[in-house]
Amino acid sequence: MLKLEARPQASTFWGYASPVLALLLTVLVGVALFLALGKDPVRGLQMFFWEPVKSAYALGELMVKATPLLVIALGLGVCYRSNVWNIGAEGQFVMGAVAAGGVALLADKETGRWIVLAIILAGILGGMIWSGLVALLRDKFNANEILVSLMLVYVADMLLSYLVYGPWKDPAGYNFPQTKTFEAVTQIPRLMSGSRVSVGLFLALAGAVLMWVFLFRTRAGFAQQVGGLAPAAARYAGYSSRKALWLALLVSGGAAGLAGALEVAGPLGQLTPYVPAGYGFAAIIVAYVGRLHPVGMAFSAVLMSMFYIGGELAQSRLGLPKSITGVFQGLLLFSLLACDTLVAYRLRWLDRRV
């Protein structure tokens, strides 16, 4: 019979191979799911893994989805390596979008292109303020950051709804809950005509480089990781756990707010109740599938954006429910959690006759 046996040390091989095996298991379960729903599994997998990459336009849309996922995941990676559990990046994303949208609404025909920078900074600040509330409550009252950050997501959603149904509602919008369309001058610059890919992609890639330098080439990044792996050792070395808490949450909140600004002043072009797209929650999966490493997260962000686009295509072309996207995301996460067992344990065959 098979038995799980603890390894003397963690397996480097399975540390890298586990996400690959998790993806294969996700595909296999996805095939079974398509068969159970009476759909052609080949056609279903084509929606998820071929359609998003089959043309230049499709690749552009893939990058549009991957950009906010990568930006948010990078901030969460700093948090999780610091043993700070920010689960509310979705709320920080929304507040970044709200702050950026508020600045964008100030623009008129005479406004210069400088406002794009103000919009981005407002988004970052909005996300940092929202995550700063989590840091404050954890620091002063020892509140659980998981619960606080998660509950603040719903507060952010309610605040967005209040604004688009109330004071920011477009009077010429036929009573739809939305702001007016932002002026063209507020648009995040695009990389090329005919594509929605913006300079946000470069910001995301630059963020990956900065995260790598910070975590693996600076003393502050080393202190963050030591605090996450061994809090007692960090205190003995003189590293401030309080400083690490604030830094981790402000960085992750600022990253989520930046993603919100790029989204609302980019593809969306206005505030609506549909700004919360689940990127903040999906980025948690992106961070862990990418092993909390910026290079890994870049690849996992692309994979997760394929799930988003594939889910939309499966809904429109195969008649599957909208929830199929979340199903594939959840399958990938739980498959990864199961496969990660092989990092610390190995399967050993035991002869029952012995």
Contacts in CASP RR format, 6 or more apart in sequence:
PFRMAT RR
TARGET T0000
AUTHOR 0000-0000-0000
METHOD contacts of the structure
MODEL  1
MLKLEARPQASTFWGYASPVLALLLTVLVGVALFLALGKDPVRGLQMFFW
EPVKSAYALGELMVKATPLLVIALGLGVCYRSNVWNIGAEGQFVMGAVAA
GGVALLADKETGRWIVLAIILAGILGGMIWSGLVALLRDKFNANEILVSL
MLVYVADMLLSYLVYGPWKDPAGYNFPQTKTFEAVTQIPRLMSGSRVSVG
LFLALAGAVLMWVFLFRTRAGFAQQVGGLAPAAARYAGYSSRKALWLALL
VSGGAAGLAGALEVAGPLGQLTPYVPAGYGFAAIIVAYVGRLHPVGMAFS
AVLMSMFYIGGELAQSRLGLPKSITGVFQGLLLFSLLACDTLVAYRLRWL
DRRV
1 349 0 8 1.000
1 350 0 8 1.000
1 352 0 8 1.000
2 347 0 8 1.000
2 348 0 8 1.000
2 349 0 8 1.000
2 350 0 8 1.000
3 347 0 8 1.000
3 348 0 8 1.000
3 349 0 8 1.000
3 350 0 8 1.000
4 341 0 8 1.000
4 345 0 8 1.000
4 346 0 8 1.000
4 347 0 8 1.000
4 348 0 8 1.000
5 345 0 8 1.000
5 346 0 8 1.000
5 347 0 8 1.000
5 348 0 8 1.000
6 344 0 8 1.000
6 345 0 8 1.000
7 344 0 8 1.000
7 345 0 8 1.000
7 346 0 8 1.000
10 343 0 8 1.000
10 344 0 8 1.000
11 342 0 8 1.000
11 343 0 8 1.000
11 344 0 8 1.000
11 346 0 8 1.000
14 339 0 8 1.000
14 340 0 8 1.000
14 342 0 8 1.000
14 343 0 8 1.000
15 291 0 8 1.000
15 340 0 8 1.000
15 343 0 8 1.000
16 291 0 8 1.000
18 336 0 8 1.000
18 339 0 8 1.000
18 340 0 8 1.000
18 342 0 8 1.000
18 343 0 8 1.000
19 289 0 8 1.000
19 290 0 8 1.000
19 291 0 8 1.000
19 300 0 8 1.000
19 336 0 8 1.000
19 339 0 8 1.000
21 335 0 8 1.000
21 339 0 8 1.000
21 342 0 8 1.000
22 289 0 8 1.000
22 332 0 8 1.000
22 335 0 8 1.000
22 336 0 8 1.000
22 338 0 8 1.000
22 339 0 8 1.000
23 303 0 8 1.000
23 332 0 8 1.000
23 335 0 8 1.000
25 331 0 8 1.000
25 335 0 8 1.000
25 338 0 8 1.000
25 339 0 8 1.000
26 328 0 8 1.000
26 331 0 8 1.000
26 332 0 8 1.000
26 335 0 8 1.000
27 45 0 8 1.000
29 331 0 8 1.000
29 335 0 8 1.000
30 41 0 8 1.000
30 45 0 8 1.000
30 328 0 8 1.000
30 331 0 8 1.000
31 41 0 8 1.000
31 45 0 8 1.000
33 327 0 8 1.000
34 40 0 8 1.000
34 41 0 8 1.000
34 44 0 8 1.000
34 45 0 8 1.000
35 41 0 8 1.000
37 320 0 8 1.000
39 318 0 8 1.000
39 320 0 8 1.000
43 318 0 8 1.000
44 314 0 8 1.000
44 318 0 8 1.000
47 310 0 8 1.000
47 311 0 8 1.000
47 313 0 8 1.000
47 314 0 8 1.000
47 317 0 8 1.000
47 318 0 8 1.000
48 306 0 8 1.000
48 307 0 8 1.000
48 310 0 8 1.000
48 311 0 8 1.000
48 313 0 8 1.000
48 314 0 8 1.000
48 328 0 8 1.000
49 306 0 8 1.000
51 58 0 8 1.000
51 309 0 8 1.000
51 310 0 8 1.000
51 313 0 8 1.000
52 58 0 8 1.000
52 59 0 8 1.000
52 61 0 8 1.000
52 62 0 8 1.000
52 305 0 8 1.000
52 306 0 8 1.000
52 309 0 8 1.000
52 310 0 8 1.000
52 313 0 8 1.000
53 59 0 8 1.000
53 62 0 8 1.000
53 306 0 8 1.000
56 195 0 8 1.000
57 194 0 8 1.000
57 195 0 8 1.000
58 309 0 8 1.000
60 195 0 8 1.000
60 196 0 8 1.000
60 197 0 8 1.000
61 196 0 8 1.000
61 309 0 8 1.000
62 302 0 8 1.000
62 305 0 8 1.000
62 306 0 8 1.000
62 309 0 8 1.000
63 197 0 8 1.000
63 201 0 8 1.000
63 305 0 8 1.000
64 196 0 8 1.000
64 197 0 8 1.000
64 198 0 8 1.000
64 267 0 8 1.000
64 305 0 8 1.000
65 304 0 8 1.000
65 305 0 8 1.000
65 308 0 8 1.000
65 309 0 8 1.000
66 201 0 8 1.000
66 204 0 8 1.000
66 301 0 8 1.000
66 302 0 8 1.000
66 304 0 8 1.000
66 305 0 8 1.000
67 197 0 8 1.000
67 198 0 8 1.000
67 200 0 8 1.000
67 201 0 8 1.000
67 203 0 8 1.000
67 204 0 8 1.000
67 259 0 8 1.000
67 262 0 8 1.000
68 93 0 8 1.000
68 259 0 8 1.000
68 260 0 8 1.000
68 262 0 8 1.000
68 263 0 8 1.000
68 279 0 8 1.000
68 283 0 8 1.000
69 279 0 8 1.000
69 282 0 8 1.000
69 283 0 8 1.000
69 286 0 8 1.000
69 301 0 8 1.000
69 304 0 8 1.000
69 305 0 8 1.000
70 204 0 8 1.000
70 205 0 8 1.000
70 208 0 8 1.000
70 286 0 8 1.000
70 297 0 8 1.000
70 298 0 8 1.000
70 301 0 8 1.000
71 200 0 8 1.000
71 203 0 8 1.000
71 204 0 8 1.000
71 207 0 8 1.000
71 255 0 8 1.000
71 256 0 8 1.000
71 258 0 8 1.000
71 259 0 8 1.000
71 262 0 8 1.000
72 89 0 8 1.000
72 93 0 8 1.000
72 252 0 8 1.000
72 255 0 8 1.000
72 256 0 8 1.000
72 259 0 8 1.000
72 279 0 8 1.000
72 280 0 8 1.000
72 283 0 8 1.000
72 286 0 8 1.000
73 283 0 8 1.000
73 284 0 8 1.000
73 286 0 8 1.000
73 287 0 8 1.000
73 290 0 8 1.000
73 297 0 8 1.000
73 300 0 8 1.000
73 301 0 8 1.000
74 204 0 8 1.000
74 207 0 8 1.000
74 208 0 8 1.000
74 211 0 8 1.000
74 255 0 8 1.000
74 294 0 8 1.000
74 297 0 8 1.000
75 89 0 8 1.000
75 211 0 8 1.000
75 251 0 8 1.000
75 252 0 8 1.000
75 253 0 8 1.000
75 254 0 8 1.000
75 255 0 8 1.000
75 256 0 8 1.000
76 86 0 8 1.000
76 89 0 8 1.000
76 252 0 8 1.000
76 255 0 8 1.000
76 283 0 8 1.000
76 284 0 8 1.000
76 287 0 8 1.000
77 211 0 8 1.000
77 252 0 8 1.000
77 287 0 8 1.000
77 292 0 8 1.000
77 297 0 8 1.000
78 211 0 8 1.000
78 214 0 8 1.000
78 215 0 8 1.000
78 224 0 8 1.000
78 247 0 8 1.000
78 248 0 8 1.000
78 251 0 8 1.000
78 252 0 8 1.000
79 85 0 8 1.000
79 86 0 8 1.000
79 248 0 8 1.000
79 249 0 8 1.000
79 251 0 8 1.000
79 252 0 8 1.000
80 86 0 8 1.000
80 287 0 8 1.000
80 288 0 8 1.000
80 292 0 8 1.000
81 215 0 8 1.000
81 224 0 8 1.000
81 225 0 8 1.000
81 228 0 8 1.000
81 292 0 8 1.000
82 224 0 8 1.000
82 225 0 8 1.000
82 227 0 8 1.000
82 228 0 8 1.000
82 244 0 8 1.000
82 245 0 8 1.000
82 247 0 8 1.000
82 248 0 8 1.000
83 227 0 8 1.000
83 228 0 8 1.000
83 229 0 8 1.000
83 231 0 8 1.000
84 145 0 8 1.000
84 244 0 8 1.000
84 245 0 8 1.000
84 248 0 8 1.000
84 249 0 8 1.000
85 145 0 8 1.000
85 146 0 8 1.000
85 149 0 8 1.000
86 131 0 8 1.000
86 134 0 8 1.000
86 145 0 8 1.000
86 149 0 8 1.000
86 248 0 8 1.000
86 249 0 8 1.000
86 252 0 8 1.000
86 253 0 8 1.000
87 146 0 8 1.000
87 149 0 8 1.000
87 150 0 8 1.000
87 284 0 8 1.000
88 134 0 8 1.000
88 149 0 8 1.000
88 150 0 8 1.000
88 152 0 8 1.000
88 153 0 8 1.000
88 280 0 8 1.000
89 149 0 8 1.000
89 252 0 8 1.000
89 253 0 8 1.000
89 256 0 8 1.000
89 279 0 8 1.000
89 280 0 8 1.000
89 281 0 8 1.000
89 283 0 8 1.000
89 284 0 8 1.000
90 153 0 8 1.000
90 156 0 8 1.000
90 256 0 8 1.000
90 276 0 8 1.000
90 278 0 8 1.000
90 279 0 8 1.000
90 280 0 8 1.000
90 281 0 8 1.000
91 130 0 8 1.000
91 152 0 8 1.000
91 153 0 8 1.000
91 156 0 8 1.000
91 157 0 8 1.000
91 256 0 8 1.000
91 276 0 8 1.000
91 280 0 8 1.000
92 126 0 8 1.000
92 127 0 8 1.000
92 130 0 8 1.000
92 131 0 8 1.000
92 156 0 8 1.000
92 252 0 8 1.000
92 253 0 8 1.000
92 254 0 8 1.000
92 256 0 8 1.000
92 257 0 8 1.000
93 127 0 8 1.000
93 256 0 8 1.000
93 257 0 8 1.000
93 259 0 8 1.000
93 260 0 8 1.000
93 263 0 8 1.000
93 276 0 8 1.000
93 279 0 8 1.000
93 280 0 8 1.000
94 153 0 8 1.000
94 156 0 8 1.000
94 157 0 8 1.000
94 159 0 8 1.000
94 160 0 8 1.000
94 260 0 8 1.000
94 275 0 8 1.000
94 276 0 8 1.000
95 123 0 8 1.000
95 126 0 8 1.000
95 127 0 8 1.000
95 129 0 8 1.000
95 130 0 8 1.000
95 156 0 8 1.000
95 159 0 8 1.000
95 257 0 8 1.000
96 122 0 8 1.000
96 123 0 8 1.000
96 124 0 8 1.000
96 125 0 8 1.000
96 126 0 8 1.000
96 127 0 8 1.000
96 130 0 8 1.000
96 256 0 8 1.000
96 257 0 8 1.000
96 258 0 8 1.000
96 260 0 8 1.000
96 261 0 8 1.000
96 264 0 8 1.000
97 123 0 8 1.000
97 160 0 8 1.000
97 257 0 8 1.000
97 260 0 8 1.000
97 261 0 8 1.000
97 263 0 8 1.000
97 264 0 8 1.000
97 271 0 8 1.000
97 275 0 8 1.000
98 126 0 8 1.000
98 156 0 8 1.000
98 159 0 8 1.000
98 160 0 8 1.000
98 163 0 8 1.000
98 271 0 8 1.000
99 122 0 8 1.000
99 123 0 8 1.000
99 125 0 8 1.000
99 126 0 8 1.000
99 127 0 8 1.000
99 257 0 8 1.000
99 261 0 8 1.000
100 119 0 8 1.000
100 120 0 8 1.000
100 122 0 8 1.000
100 123 0 8 1.000
100 257 0 8 1.000
100 260 0 8 1.000
100 261 0 8 1.000
100 264 0 8 1.000
100 265 0 8 1.000
101 119 0 8 1.000
101 122 0 8 1.000
101 179 0 8 1.000
101 182 0 8 1.000
101 261 0 8 1.000
101 264 0 8 1.000
101 265 0 8 1.000
101 271 0 8 1.000
102 122 0 8 1.000
102 168 0 8 1.000
102 271 0 8 1.000
103 115 0 8 1.000
103 118 0 8 1.000
103 119 0 8 1.000
103 122 0 8 1.000
104 115 0 8 1.000
104 119 0 8 1.000
104 182 0 8 1.000
104 183 0 8 1.000
104 186 0 8 1.000
104 264 0 8 1.000
104 265 0 8 1.000
104 269 0 8 1.000
105 168 0 8 1.000
105 179 0 8 1.000
105 180 0 8 1.000
105 182 0 8 1.000
106 115 0 8 1.000
107 115 0 8 1.000
107 182 0 8 1.000
107 183 0 8 1.000
107 185 0 8 1.000
107 186 0 8 1.000
108 183 0 8 1.000
109 183 0 8 1.000
111 183 0 8 1.000
111 185 0 8 1.000
111 186 0 8 1.000
112 185 0 8 1.000
113 185 0 8 1.000
115 185 0 8 1.000
115 186 0 8 1.000
116 185 0 8 1.000
116 186 0 8 1.000
116 187 0 8 1.000
116 188 0 8 1.000
116 189 0 8 1.000
116 265 0 8 1.000
119 186 0 8 1.000
119 188 0 8 1.000
119 261 0 8 1.000
119 265 0 8 1.000
120 188 0 8 1.000
120 258 0 8 1.000
120 261 0 8 1.000
120 262 0 8 1.000
120 265 0 8 1.000
122 261 0 8 1.000
123 254 0 8 1.000
123 257 0 8 1.000
123 258 0 8 1.000
123 260 0 8 1.000
123 261 0 8 1.000
124 254 0 8 1.000
124 257 0 8 1.000
124 258 0 8 1.000
124 261 0 8 1.000
125 254 0 8 1.000
126 254 0 8 1.000
126 257 0 8 1.000
127 253 0 8 1.000
127 254 0 8 1.000
127 256 0 8 1.000
127 257 0 8 1.000
128 250 0 8 1.000
128 253 0 8 1.000
128 254 0 8 1.000
128 257 0 8 1.000
130 152 0 8 1.000
130 156 0 8 1.000
130 253 0 8 1.000
131 149 0 8 1.000
131 249 0 8 1.000
131 250 0 8 1.000
131 252 0 8 1.000
131 253 0 8 1.000
131 254 0 8 1.000
131 256 0 8 1.000
132 246 0 8 1.000
132 249 0 8 1.000
132 250 0 8 1.000
132 253 0 8 1.000
133 148 0 8 1.000
133 152 0 8 1.000
134 145 0 8 1.000
134 148 0 8 1.000
134 149 0 8 1.000
134 152 0 8 1.000
134 249 0 8 1.000
135 145 0 8 1.000
135 245 0 8 1.000
135 246 0 8 1.000
135 249 0 8 1.000
135 250 0 8 1.000
137 143 0 8 1.000
137 145 0 8 1.000
137 148 0 8 1.000
138 144 0 8 1.000
138 145 0 8 1.000
138 148 0 8 1.000
138 245 0 8 1.000
138 249 0 8 1.000
139 242 0 8 1.000
139 245 0 8 1.000
139 246 0 8 1.000
145 249 0 8 1.000
156 276 0 8 1.000
157 276 0 8 1.000
160 271 0 8 1.000
160 273 0 8 1.000
160 275 0 8 1.000
160 276 0 8 1.000
161 177 0 8 1.000
161 273 0 8 1.000
163 179 0 8 1.000
163 271 0 8 1.000
164 177 0 8 1.000
164 178 0 8 1.000
164 179 0 8 1.000
164 271 0 8 1.000
164 272 0 8 1.000
164 273 0 8 1.000
165 177 0 8 1.000
165 273 0 8 1.000
168 179 0 8 1.000
168 271 0 8 1.000
169 177 0 8 1.000
169 178 0 8 1.000
169 179 0 8 1.000
170 176 0 8 1.000
170 178 0 8 1.000
170 179 0 8 1.000
170 180 0 8 1.000
170 181 0 8 1.000
170 270 0 8 1.000
172 180 0 8 1.000
173 180 0 8 1.000
177 272 0 8 1.000
177 273 0 8 1.000
178 270 0 8 1.000
178 271 0 8 1.000
178 272 0 8 1.000
178 273 0 8 1.000
179 270 0 8 1.000
179 271 0 8 1.000
179 272 0 8 1.000
180 270 0 8 1.000
181 269 0 8 1.000
181 270 0 8 1.000
182 265 0 8 1.000
182 269 0 8 1.000
182 270 0 8 1.000
186 265 0 8 1.000
186 269 0 8 1.000
187 265 0 8 1.000
187 266 0 8 1.000
187 269 0 8 1.000
188 198 0 8 1.000
188 199 0 8 1.000
188 200 0 8 1.000
188 262 0 8 1.000
188 265 0 8 1.000
188 266 0 8 1.000
189 198 0 8 1.000
189 199 0 8 1.000
190 196 0 8 1.000
190 197 0 8 1.000
190 198 0 8 1.000
190 199 0 8 1.000
191 197 0 8 1.000
191 198 0 8 1.000
191 199 0 8 1.000
191 201 0 8 1.000
191 202 0 8 1.000
196 266 0 8 1.000
196 267 0 8 1.000
198 262 0 8 1.000
198 266 0 8 1.000
200 262 0 8 1.000
203 258 0 8 1.000
203 262 0 8 1.000
205 298 0 8 1.000
207 294 0 8 1.000
208 294 0 8 1.000
208 295 0 8 1.000
208 297 0 8 1.000
208 298 0 8 1.000
209 294 0 8 1.000
211 294 0 8 1.000
212 293 0 8 1.000
212 294 0 8 1.000
212 295 0 8 1.000
214 220 0 8 1.000
214 221 0 8 1.000
215 221 0 8 1.000
215 222 0 8 1.000
215 224 0 8 1.000
215 225 0 8 1.000
220 247 0 8 1.000
223 234 0 8 1.000
223 237 0 8 1.000
223 239 0 8 1.000
223 244 0 8 1.000
224 244 0 8 1.000
224 247 0 8 1.000
224 248 0 8 1.000
226 233 0 8 1.000
226 234 0 8 1.000
226 237 0 8 1.000
226 239 0 8 1.000
227 233 0 8 1.000
227 234 0 8 1.000
227 239 0 8 1.000
227 241 0 8 1.000
227 244 0 8 1.000
228 234 0 8 1.000
228 244 0 8 1.000
231 241 0 8 1.000
234 241 0 8 1.000
234 244 0 8 1.000
235 241 0 8 1.000
256 280 0 8 1.000
256 283 0 8 1.000
259 279 0 8 1.000
260 275 0 8 1.000
263 275 0 8 1.000
263 277 0 8 1.000
263 279 0 8 1.000
264 270 0 8 1.000
264 271 0 8 1.000
264 275 0 8 1.000
268 275 0 8 1.000
282 304 0 8 1.000
282 308 0 8 1.000
282 329 0 8 1.000
283 301 0 8 1.000
285 300 0 8 1.000
285 304 0 8 1.000
285 329 0 8 1.000
285 330 0 8 1.000
285 332 0 8 1.000
285 333 0 8 1.000
285 336 0 8 1.000
286 297 0 8 1.000
286 300 0 8 1.000
286 301 0 8 1.000
286 304 0 8 1.000
287 297 0 8 1.000
287 300 0 8 1.000
288 333 0 8 1.000
288 336 0 8 1.000
289 296 0 8 1.000
289 297 0 8 1.000
289 300 0 8 1.000
289 303 0 8 1.000
289 304 0 8 1.000
289 332 0 8 1.000
289 333 0 8 1.000
289 336 0 8 1.000
290 296 0 8 1.000
290 297 0 8 1.000
290 299 0 8 1.000
290 300 0 8 1.000
303 332 0 8 1.000
304 329 0 8 1.000
304 332 0 8 1.000
307 325 0 8 1.000
307 326 0 8 1.000
307 328 0 8 1.000
307 329 0 8 1.000
307 332 0 8 1.000
308 325 0 8 1.000
310 325 0 8 1.000
311 320 0 8 1.000
311 322 0 8 1.000
311 324 0 8 1.000
311 325 0 8 1.000
311 328 0 8 1.000
312 325 0 8 1.000
314 320 0 8 1.000
314 324 0 8 1.000
315 321 0 8 1.000
315 322 0 8 1.000
315 324 0 8 1.000
END
